Amino acid sequence: MSAFTVVIGLVPYFIALKKSTKENLVQTDKSGKLQIVFACVSAAMCVLFSVLTFTLPQATARGVFGILNVVFVSLAACLISPYIVKGLGKACSVSKNPSVAVAGLSLARLRGIARSSRLITLGVVVSVLLTMAWTVSKSVFTGFKEQYTSLVFVSNVSSDTDDDYNEIASFDGVSSAHKALWFEAGLTVGGEKKTVNVIGADDVLDIIDFRYITPKSEIEQKFSENENYCFIDEAYKVLYSLDVGDKVTVEYESKKATFTVGGILRQELFGGAYLVINRQVLSDAFSLPSYDSVVAVSHSADSLAKQMQQAFSSKNLFVLTALETFSWETDSFDKIFDLIGVLAIVFILATVGAVLLNVYILRSSRSIERSRLLLMGMEKNTLFMSEFFEHFIVAAVAFVLTLAFSALHVASLIHALLLFDLYFEFYYSFPIVACVSLAMLVFYLFVPFIFAFKKRYKIALK
């Protein structure tokens, strides 16, 4: 679903590509006022949707306006850029430098340049969003998985005596062992039933690296009180407005139990779909054994799991590393991030190809203009620097707009995912924004050098 949200944000790009190519071919002068109206409306809608996305109390509503804002942020940047380019062109046209003055006149007068700026701006804005969503989230999720590389789960453990537990705890290579109840259950919240992982393990707050939204000391105190407290992920606070003190109903094996939210945690585990409950409280609530699993911590979980599988083969104990246990969840997230990565690469290449095509079409349509300038005595160096300056202005405007809109774009994407009951943080990374946008725009800036515009100058009046 997150990939679908990102794809929706590409719609303005294909519209801009189609229009820019056509308009550069014919250098049409119609629909000028309509374009201004579109730009103003897009900017206004972007402001309105941003306010609604960040202020509405209901998560689904924020998700709807978030996904709309992913589109309108792109549209606003795309449609505003030509007018900034045109304004800068008028300012440059009064320069005493011939190259700057000629470039300024072209920027202010030729709709082909202004409309091409729309394509490069939109291409860079969306490419930055895709790349940031890919690289940052992939990095965060990789770090999350690394937290579980030291854990081994041993299930089907008998709690009648501690013989199995003691044997596991004393096994060579085990740093520590923790009794646990860990299962999937139904959670009724907001009138809807959700599937969650219920975690009841000794020292769970030390085993798993949680971020504490509620103060850690408060959570630790409530966790040790053996009261009917559960601790939820921040995702459930955002998605369903659950908070400390609220009641939730958990259903497992046809039994139901009510718990009070005792605190808010944050961890990417299961996309936030988990509950942390004191092991003994969990056992009493559902009439379960005091534990049926053991979580073993080791410096080499893979090696330990293999040794345990051999040693416990006759005892009917099931041994898996944590990453093997959660393989479905981790593989699903990996595939989503890989898809976004592929989209980012394909989109960047498509943008580069579309920009080069636009440059070729635009230059072909201006051959007579260049011939006239050469006949009037303009030197090739001056004409070349004029074209270079045109590229510089378009690239500079695209860079500034990318910096201005990128944070809003990412925030809108985060809220858009709420529509699909997902809460995942795409952290804003300025270095990625700067590197991706500069790499693409520097390439565009030096297109006149790369493709030797100067050597292709010739007089052709027909």
NUKETI-144218 format. One record per residue (C-alpha): residue number from 0; residue in three letters; x, y, z. Coordinates in steps of 0.5 Angstrom, whole numbers, plus 500, padded with zeros to 3 digits. Layout:
% residues N
k, r, x, y, z
NUM, ALA, X, Y, Z
...
//
This chain:
% residues 462
k, r, x, y, z
0, MET, 500, 500, 500
1, SER, 506, 505, 501
2, ALA, 508, 503, 494
3, PHE, 501, 505, 492
4, THR, 502, 512, 495
5, VAL, 508, 513, 492
6, VAL, 506, 512, 485
7, ILE, 500, 516, 486
8, GLY, 505, 522, 487
9, LEU, 508, 521, 480
10, VAL, 501, 523, 477
11, PRO, 503, 530, 476
12, TYR, 510, 528, 473
13, PHE, 507, 524, 467
14, ILE, 502, 530, 466
15, ALA, 508, 535, 466
16, LEU, 512, 531, 461
17, LYS, 506, 530, 456
18, LYS, 505, 538, 456
19, SER, 512, 540, 456
20, THR, 514, 536, 450
21, LYS, 508, 538, 446
22, GLU, 508, 545, 448
23, ASN, 516, 546, 447
24, LEU, 514, 543, 440
25, VAL, 509, 548, 438
26, GLN, 512, 554, 443
27, THR, 504, 555, 444
28, ASP, 502, 562, 447
29, LYS, 495, 560, 449
30, SER, 492, 558, 456
31, GLY, 497, 563, 459
32, LYS, 492, 566, 464
33, LEU, 489, 559, 465
34, GLN, 496, 556, 467
35, ILE, 496, 562, 472
36, VAL, 490, 560, 475
37, PHE, 492, 553, 476
38, ALA, 498, 555, 479
39, CYS, 494, 559, 484
40, VAL, 489, 554, 485
41, SER, 495, 548, 486
42, ALA, 498, 553, 491
43, ALA, 492, 554, 495
44, MET, 490, 547, 495
45, CYS, 497, 545, 498
46, VAL, 496, 550, 504
47, LEU, 489, 547, 505
48, PHE, 491, 540, 505
49, SER, 497, 541, 509
50, VAL, 493, 544, 515
51, LEU, 488, 539, 514
52, THR, 493, 533, 514
53, PHE, 496, 536, 520
54, THR, 490, 538, 525
55, LEU, 485, 533, 523
56, PRO, 484, 529, 529
57, GLN, 481, 523, 526
58, ALA, 487, 518, 523
59, THR, 483, 516, 516
60, ALA, 481, 523, 515
61, ARG, 489, 525, 516
62, GLY, 491, 520, 511
63, VAL, 486, 522, 506
64, PHE, 488, 529, 506
65, GLY, 496, 526, 506
66, ILE, 495, 522, 500
67, LEU, 492, 528, 496
68, ASN, 497, 533, 499
69, VAL, 503, 528, 496
70, VAL, 500, 530, 489
71, PHE, 499, 537, 491
72, VAL, 506, 539, 494
73, SER, 509, 536, 487
74, LEU, 504, 540, 483
75, ALA, 505, 546, 487
76, ALA, 512, 546, 486
77, CYS, 511, 544, 479
78, LEU, 507, 550, 477
79, ILE, 510, 555, 481
80, SER, 517, 554, 478
81, PRO, 515, 557, 471
82, TYR, 513, 564, 474
83, ILE, 519, 564, 479
84, VAL, 524, 563, 472
85, LYS, 520, 568, 468
86, GLY, 521, 573, 474
87, LEU, 528, 572, 475
88, GLY, 529, 572, 467
89, LYS, 526, 579, 467
90, ALA, 531, 581, 472
91, CYS, 536, 579, 468
92, SER, 534, 582, 462
93, VAL, 536, 589, 464
94, SER, 543, 586, 465
95, LYS, 549, 589, 462
96, ASN, 552, 583, 461
97, PRO, 550, 580, 454
98, SER, 550, 573, 456
99, VAL, 546, 574, 462
100, ALA, 541, 579, 458
101, VAL, 540, 575, 452
102, ALA, 538, 569, 457
103, GLY, 534, 573, 461
104, LEU, 530, 575, 455
105, SER, 529, 568, 453
106, LEU, 527, 566, 460
107, ALA, 522, 571, 461
108, ARG, 519, 571, 453
109, LEU, 519, 563, 451
110, ARG, 514, 559, 454
111, GLY, 518, 553, 452
112, ILE, 523, 554, 457
113, ALA, 518, 556, 463
114, ARG, 514, 550, 461
115, SER, 521, 545, 461
116, SER, 523, 548, 468
117, ARG, 516, 545, 470
118, LEU, 519, 538, 468
119, ILE, 525, 539, 471
120, THR, 523, 541, 478
121, LEU, 517, 536, 478
122, GLY, 522, 531, 477
123, VAL, 527, 533, 482
124, VAL, 522, 534, 487
125, VAL, 519, 527, 486
126, SER, 526, 523, 485
127, VAL, 528, 526, 492
128, LEU, 522, 524, 496
129, LEU, 523, 517, 493
130, THR, 530, 516, 494
131, MET, 529, 519, 501
132, ALA, 523, 514, 503
133, TRP, 528, 508, 500
134, THR, 535, 510, 503
135, VAL, 533, 512, 510
136, SER, 527, 507, 511
137, LYS, 532, 502, 509
138, SER, 537, 504, 513
139, VAL, 532, 504, 519
140, PHE, 529, 498, 518
141, THR, 536, 494, 517
142, GLY, 538, 497, 524
143, PHE, 532, 495, 527
144, LYS, 533, 488, 524
145, GLU, 540, 488, 527
146, GLN, 537, 489, 534
147, TYR, 534, 482, 533
148, THR, 540, 478, 531
149, SER, 542, 476, 538
150, LEU, 536, 473, 540
151, VAL, 533, 465, 539
152, PHE, 526, 463, 541
153, VAL, 525, 456, 544
154, SER, 518, 454, 544
155, ASN, 514, 448, 546
156, VAL, 517, 449, 553
157, SER, 514, 445, 559
158, SER, 513, 450, 565
159, ASP, 511, 444, 570
160, THR, 518, 444, 572
161, ASP, 524, 449, 570
162, ASP, 528, 443, 567
163, ASP, 527, 445, 560
164, TYR, 529, 453, 562
165, ASN, 535, 451, 566
166, GLU, 538, 447, 561
167, ILE, 537, 452, 556
168, ALA, 539, 458, 560
169, SER, 546, 453, 562
170, PHE, 547, 452, 554
171, ASP, 554, 453, 552
172, GLY, 553, 460, 548
173, VAL, 547, 463, 552
174, SER, 548, 470, 555
175, SER, 542, 470, 558
176, ALA, 535, 466, 558
177, HIS, 528, 469, 559
178, LYS, 521, 466, 560
179, ALA, 516, 468, 555
180, LEU, 509, 468, 553
181, TRP, 509, 470, 546
182, PHE, 503, 469, 541
183, GLU, 498, 473, 536
184, ALA, 491, 475, 539
185, GLY, 485, 479, 537
186, LEU, 485, 487, 539
187, THR, 478, 490, 539
188, VAL, 480, 498, 538
189, GLY, 475, 503, 536
190, GLY, 470, 498, 534
191, GLU, 475, 494, 529
192, LYS, 478, 488, 531
193, LYS, 486, 488, 529
194, THR, 491, 482, 530
195, VAL, 497, 484, 534
196, ASN, 503, 480, 537
197, VAL, 502, 480, 545
198, ILE, 509, 480, 548
199, GLY, 510, 477, 555
200, ALA, 517, 476, 557
201, ASP, 521, 477, 563
202, ASP, 526, 483, 562
203, VAL, 522, 485, 555
204, LEU, 524, 492, 556
205, ASP, 531, 490, 556
206, ILE, 531, 485, 551
207, ILE, 528, 489, 546
208, ASP, 530, 496, 544
209, PHE, 524, 501, 545
210, ARG, 523, 508, 545
211, TYR, 519, 511, 550
212, ILE, 514, 516, 549
213, THR, 511, 515, 556
214, PRO, 517, 516, 561
215, LYS, 521, 509, 562
216, SER, 521, 510, 570
217, GLU, 513, 510, 569
218, ILE, 513, 504, 565
219, GLU, 518, 500, 569
220, GLN, 514, 501, 575
221, LYS, 507, 499, 572
222, PHE, 510, 493, 569
223, SER, 512, 491, 575
224, GLU, 506, 492, 579
225, ASN, 502, 485, 576
226, GLU, 496, 489, 575
227, ASN, 492, 489, 568
228, TYR, 496, 494, 564
229, CYS, 498, 493, 557
230, PHE, 503, 497, 553
231, ILE, 502, 499, 546
232, ASP, 506, 502, 540
233, GLU, 505, 510, 539
234, ALA, 502, 507, 532
235, TYR, 496, 505, 536
236, LYS, 496, 512, 539
237, VAL, 496, 515, 532
238, LEU, 492, 511, 528
239, TYR, 486, 510, 534
240, SER, 487, 515, 539
241, LEU, 489, 510, 544
242, ASP, 492, 514, 550
243, VAL, 494, 512, 557
244, GLY, 488, 510, 561
245, ASP, 484, 507, 556
246, LYS, 481, 500, 556
247, VAL, 483, 495, 550
248, THR, 480, 488, 550
249, VAL, 484, 482, 548
250, GLU, 481, 476, 545
251, TYR, 485, 469, 545
252, GLU, 483, 462, 544
253, SER, 475, 464, 545
254, LYS, 477, 468, 552
255, LYS, 477, 475, 553
256, ALA, 481, 480, 557
257, THR, 481, 487, 558
258, PHE, 487, 491, 560
259, THR, 489, 498, 561
260, VAL, 494, 502, 557
261, GLY, 499, 503, 562
262, GLY, 504, 507, 557
263, ILE, 506, 508, 550
264, LEU, 512, 505, 547
265, ARG, 515, 506, 540
266, GLN, 519, 500, 536
267, GLU, 518, 498, 528
268, LEU, 517, 491, 530
269, PHE, 511, 488, 527
270, GLY, 509, 495, 524
271, GLY, 507, 497, 531
272, ALA, 502, 491, 532
273, TYR, 504, 489, 539
274, LEU, 502, 489, 546
275, VAL, 507, 488, 552
276, ILE, 504, 485, 558
277, ASN, 507, 483, 564
278, ARG, 508, 475, 563
279, GLN, 504, 473, 570
280, VAL, 499, 478, 568
281, LEU, 498, 475, 561
282, SER, 498, 468, 564
283, ASP, 493, 469, 569
284, ALA, 488, 473, 564
285, PHE, 488, 467, 559
286, SER, 489, 461, 564
287, LEU, 495, 460, 561
288, PRO, 502, 456, 563
289, SER, 506, 461, 566
290, TYR, 511, 461, 560
291, ASP, 511, 456, 554
292, SER, 517, 459, 551
293, VAL, 524, 462, 552
294, VAL, 528, 467, 549
295, ALA, 535, 466, 549
296, VAL, 541, 472, 548
297, SER, 547, 470, 544
298, HIS, 553, 473, 541
299, SER, 552, 468, 535
300, ALA, 544, 467, 534
301, ASP, 545, 463, 528
302, SER, 550, 458, 531
303, LEU, 547, 457, 537
304, ALA, 540, 456, 534
305, LYS, 543, 450, 530
306, GLN, 547, 447, 536
307, MET, 540, 447, 540
308, GLN, 536, 444, 534
309, GLN, 541, 438, 534
310, ALA, 541, 438, 542
311, PHE, 534, 438, 543
312, SER, 531, 434, 537
313, SER, 529, 429, 542
314, LYS, 525, 433, 547
315, ASN, 520, 436, 542
316, LEU, 523, 443, 543
317, PHE, 522, 448, 537
318, VAL, 528, 453, 536
319, LEU, 529, 459, 531
320, THR, 532, 465, 531
321, ALA, 528, 471, 532
322, LEU, 529, 473, 525
323, GLU, 527, 467, 522
324, THR, 521, 467, 527
325, PHE, 519, 474, 524
326, SER, 521, 472, 517
327, TRP, 514, 474, 514
328, GLU, 514, 481, 517
329, THR, 521, 483, 515
330, ASP, 521, 480, 508
331, SER, 515, 484, 507
332, PHE, 518, 490, 509
333, ASP, 524, 489, 505
334, LYS, 520, 488, 499
335, ILE, 516, 494, 500
336, PHE, 523, 498, 501
337, ASP, 526, 495, 495
338, LEU, 520, 496, 490
339, ILE, 521, 504, 493
340, GLY, 528, 503, 491
341, VAL, 527, 501, 484
342, LEU, 522, 506, 483
343, ALA, 527, 511, 485
344, ILE, 532, 509, 480
345, VAL, 527, 508, 474
346, PHE, 524, 515, 476
347, ILE, 531, 518, 476
348, LEU, 533, 515, 469
349, ALA, 526, 517, 466
350, THR, 527, 524, 469
351, VAL, 534, 525, 466
352, GLY, 531, 522, 459
353, ALA, 525, 526, 459
354, VAL, 529, 532, 460
355, LEU, 534, 531, 455
356, LEU, 529, 530, 450
357, ASN, 526, 536, 452
358, VAL, 532, 540, 451
359, TYR, 533, 537, 444
360, ILE, 526, 539, 442
361, LEU, 527, 546, 445
362, ARG, 534, 547, 442
363, SER, 531, 545, 435
364, SER, 525, 550, 436
365, ARG, 530, 556, 437
366, SER, 535, 554, 431
367, ILE, 533, 561, 427
368, GLU, 533, 565, 434
369, ARG, 540, 563, 435
370, SER, 542, 564, 427
371, ARG, 539, 571, 428
372, LEU, 543, 572, 434
373, LEU, 550, 570, 430
374, LEU, 548, 574, 424
375, MET, 547, 580, 429
376, GLY, 555, 579, 431
377, MET, 554, 575, 437
378, GLU, 560, 571, 439
379, LYS, 559, 563, 440
380, ASN, 562, 564, 447
381, THR, 557, 569, 449
382, LEU, 551, 565, 446
383, PHE, 554, 559, 449
384, MET, 554, 562, 456
385, SER, 547, 565, 455
386, GLU, 544, 558, 454
387, PHE, 549, 556, 460
388, PHE, 546, 561, 464
389, GLU, 539, 559, 462
390, HIS, 540, 552, 465
391, PHE, 543, 555, 471
392, ILE, 537, 559, 473
393, VAL, 532, 553, 472
394, ALA, 537, 549, 476
395, ALA, 537, 554, 481
396, VAL, 530, 555, 482
397, ALA, 528, 547, 482
398, PHE, 534, 546, 487
399, VAL, 530, 552, 492
400, LEU, 523, 549, 491
401, THR, 526, 542, 492
402, LEU, 529, 544, 499
403, ALA, 523, 548, 501
404, PHE, 518, 543, 499
405, SER, 521, 536, 501
406, ALA, 520, 536, 508
407, LEU, 513, 537, 507
408, HIS, 513, 532, 502
409, VAL, 515, 527, 507
410, ALA, 511, 529, 512
411, SER, 505, 528, 507
412, LEU, 507, 521, 505
413, ILE, 507, 519, 513
414, HIS, 500, 521, 514
415, ALA, 498, 518, 507
416, LEU, 500, 511, 510
417, LEU, 495, 512, 516
418, LEU, 489, 511, 510
419, PHE, 492, 504, 510
420, ASP, 493, 503, 518
421, LEU, 500, 504, 517
422, TYR, 504, 508, 521
423, PHE, 512, 508, 519
424, GLU, 516, 514, 520
425, PHE, 520, 516, 514
426, TYR, 526, 521, 517
427, TYR, 528, 527, 514
428, SER, 535, 527, 511
429, PHE, 538, 534, 509
430, PRO, 544, 530, 506
431, ILE, 540, 526, 502
432, VAL, 535, 531, 499
433, ALA, 542, 536, 498
434, CYS, 546, 530, 494
435, VAL, 540, 527, 490
436, SER, 538, 534, 488
437, LEU, 545, 537, 486
438, ALA, 547, 531, 483
439, MET, 541, 531, 478
440, LEU, 541, 539, 477
441, VAL, 549, 539, 476
442, PHE, 548, 534, 470
443, TYR, 542, 539, 467
444, LEU, 547, 545, 468
445, PHE, 552, 542, 465
446, VAL, 548, 539, 459
447, PRO, 551, 545, 454
448, PHE, 558, 542, 456
449, ILE, 556, 535, 455
450, PHE, 553, 535, 449
451, ALA, 557, 541, 446
452, PHE, 552, 546, 444
453, LYS, 558, 551, 442
454, LYS, 560, 546, 436
455, ARG, 553, 545, 434
456, TYR, 552, 553, 432
457, LYS, 551, 554, 425
458, ILE, 547, 559, 421
459, ALA, 540, 556, 419
460, LEU, 535, 561, 417
461, LYS, 530, 556, 414
//
